[in-house]
Amino acid sequence: MFQDNSLKALEKTFQELKTKLDEIDSEAIRNRKQDFPVMPRNELEQVLRSKAKTQYKRRLLLTQIGYVRINLFSEYYERLQHAERNKEFEDAATLMNNYIETIAVPFIPAKRQSKFRKQLNAWFSDDENPDPLKYLREWRTSYETWLKHTGTMSDQQREEEFAKLKTSFFTVYTLSFSASNFPPVAR
């Protein structure tokens, strides 16, 4: 995940992602009525400059960052579907890679868990905790393979390989979210 989890770093991350969303929204094709609600900058800044607890501010920023990331994903996904329907698989693969490398990767934990930690998790958890780095490596390998071999594939092979690539994309997208970077709403 982003290495510096300070309020200043989170605020910077929010501003960068929000700017990217604003830029992409100039040519949006998704139904923006279904977007997650993102606070206007002046309201968010007012809360961040208030005397509210740091924990509240951090949770608010992480939630707003998560909403922006989801809205960005929605736009990328609409564009991906459009390219796929038009059999523009190379463009669609480039869109997926762009999203992963610029928006998802910063939120994937950089460290692997120690063997001891993995074993502890296995003992106390009913479900297996997937390793996001493993799936990120799989994405990168699949994407590199796609780039090298797409020109030599038949139409059927290209569609099959694209479907695999798309599945890998969804996996990495999903694993880029965690309770630490998109906290559940407090009750």
C-alpha positions in Angstrom: 0.0 0.0 0.0 1.1 3.6 -0.2 4.0 3.7 2.2 3.1 7.0 4.1 -0.3 6.7 5.7 -0.1 10.2 7.3 -2.9 12.7 6.8 -0.8 14.8 4.4 0.1 11.8 2.3 -3.5 10.6 2.2 -4.7 14.1 1.3 -2.1 14.2 -1.5 -3.3 10.8 -2.8 -6.9 11.9 -2.7 -6.1 15.1 -4.7 -4.1 13.1 -7.3 -6.8 10.6 -7.8 -9.6 13.2 -7.8 -7.7 15.2 -10.4 -7.4 12.0 -12.5 -11.1 11.4 -12.1 -11.9 15.0 -13.1 -9.7 14.7 -16.2 -11.3 11.4 -17.3 -14.8 12.8 -16.6 -14.4 15.3 -19.4 -15.0 12.4 -21.7 -16.9 10.0 -19.4 -19.0 7.3 -20.9 -20.2 5.6 -17.7 -23.5 6.5 -16.0 -22.2 9.1 -13.5 -25.5 9.0 -11.6 -24.3 5.6 -10.2 -21.0 7.1 -8.9 -20.1 6.9 -5.2 -20.5 10.3 -3.6 -17.2 12.2 -3.3 -17.1 15.2 -1.0 -16.5 18.5 -2.6 -12.9 19.7 -1.9 -13.9 22.6 0.2 -16.0 20.5 2.5 -13.3 17.9 2.8 -10.6 20.5 3.5 -12.9 22.1 6.1 -13.2 18.7 8.0 -9.4 18.1 7.6 -8.6 21.6 9.1 -11.1 21.1 12.0 -10.4 19.8 15.5 -11.9 16.4 14.6 -9.9 13.4 15.8 -7.0 12.3 13.5 -8.5 8.8 13.3 -11.8 10.2 12.0 -9.9 12.3 9.4 -7.9 9.3 8.3 -11.0 7.2 7.9 -12.8 9.9 6.0 -9.9 10.4 3.6 -9.5 6.6 3.0 -13.2 6.4 2.4 -13.1 9.3 -0.1 -10.0 7.8 -1.8 -11.9 4.5 -2.1 -14.9 6.2 -3.7 -12.7 7.9 -6.2 -11.0 4.7 -7.0 -14.3 2.9 -7.5 -15.6 5.7 -9.8 -12.3 5.6 -11.8 -12.8 1.8 -12.1 -16.3 2.3 -13.4 -15.1 4.6 -16.1 -12.2 2.3 -17.1 -14.6 -0.7 -17.1 -17.1 1.1 -19.4 -14.3 1.9 -21.8 -13.0 -1.7 -21.5 -16.4 -3.1 -22.4 -16.7 -0.7 -25.3 -13.3 -1.8 -26.7 -14.1 -5.4 -26.1 -17.5 -5.2 -28.0 -15.6 -3.6 -30.9 -13.0 -6.4 -30.7 -10.3 -3.8 -29.9 -8.6 -6.2 -27.5 -5.2 -4.4 -27.5 -6.9 -1.2 -26.5 -8.8 -2.9 -23.8 -5.7 -4.7 -22.5 -3.9 -1.3 -22.4 -6.8 0.2 -20.4 -6.6 -2.6 -17.9 -2.9 -2.3 -17.5 -3.1 1.5 -17.1 -5.7 1.1 -14.3 -3.7 -1.5 -12.5 -0.3 0.2 -12.7 -1.5 3.8 -11.9 -4.5 3.3 -9.6 -4.5 -0.2 -8.1 -0.8 -0.9 -7.5 -0.2 1.8 -4.9 -2.8 0.1 -2.7 -1.4 -3.4 -2.8 0.7 -4.2 0.2 4.4 -4.1 -0.6 5.4 -6.6 2.0 4.8 -10.3 2.1 3.6 -11.8 5.3 6.1 -13.8 7.2 5.7 -17.5 7.3 4.8 -17.3 10.9 2.1 -14.7 10.2 0.7 -16.8 7.3 0.5 -19.8 9.5 -1.2 -17.9 12.3 -3.7 -16.5 9.8 -4.3 -20.1 8.6 -4.9 -21.3 12.1 -7.3 -18.6 13.1 -9.1 -18.0 9.8 -11.6 -20.1 8.0 -10.8 -18.7 4.6 -7.5 -18.4 2.8 -6.0 -14.9 2.6 -4.9 -14.5 -1.0 -1.5 -12.9 -1.6 -2.1 -9.8 -3.7 1.5 -9.7 -4.8 1.1 -13.1 -6.4 -1.9 -12.0 -8.4 -0.1 -8.8 -9.4 2.8 -10.8 -10.7 0.4 -13.0 -12.6 -1.2 -9.9 -14.1 2.1 -8.5 -15.2 3.3 -11.9 -16.7 -0.1 -12.4 -18.5 0.0 -8.8 -19.8 3.6 -9.1 -21.1 2.7 -12.5 -22.7 -0.3 -10.8 -24.3 1.8 -8.0 -25.7 4.3 -10.5 -27.2 1.9 -13.0 -28.7 -1.3 -11.2 -29.5 -0.2 -10.6 -33.1 0.3 -14.3 -33.7 -3.0 -15.6 -32.2 -6.1 -16.6 -34.0 -9.3 -14.6 -33.3 -10.5 -17.4 -31.1 -7.2 -17.6 -29.2 -7.1 -13.9 -28.8 -10.6 -13.8 -27.3 -9.8 -16.7 -24.9 -6.5 -15.2 -23.8 -8.3 -11.8 -23.4 -10.9 -13.4 -21.1 -8.1 -14.8 -18.9 -6.4 -11.4 -18.8 -9.7 -9.8 -17.8 -10.2 -12.3 -15.0 -6.7 -11.5 -13.7 -7.5 -7.8 -14.0 -10.6 -8.1 -11.8 -8.7 -10.2 -9.2 -6.0 -7.5 -8.9 -8.6 -4.7 -8.7 -10.5 -6.6 -6.0 -7.3 -7.3 -4.0 -6.2 -3.7 -4.1 -9.0 -3.0 -1.6 -8.5 -3.9 2.1 -9.9 -2.8 5.4 -6.7 -0.9 5.9 -7.1 1.3 2.8 -10.9 1.3 2.5 -12.2 1.0 6.1 -15.6 -0.3 6.7 -18.1 2.3 7.9 -18.1 2.6 11.7 -21.4 1.7 13.3 
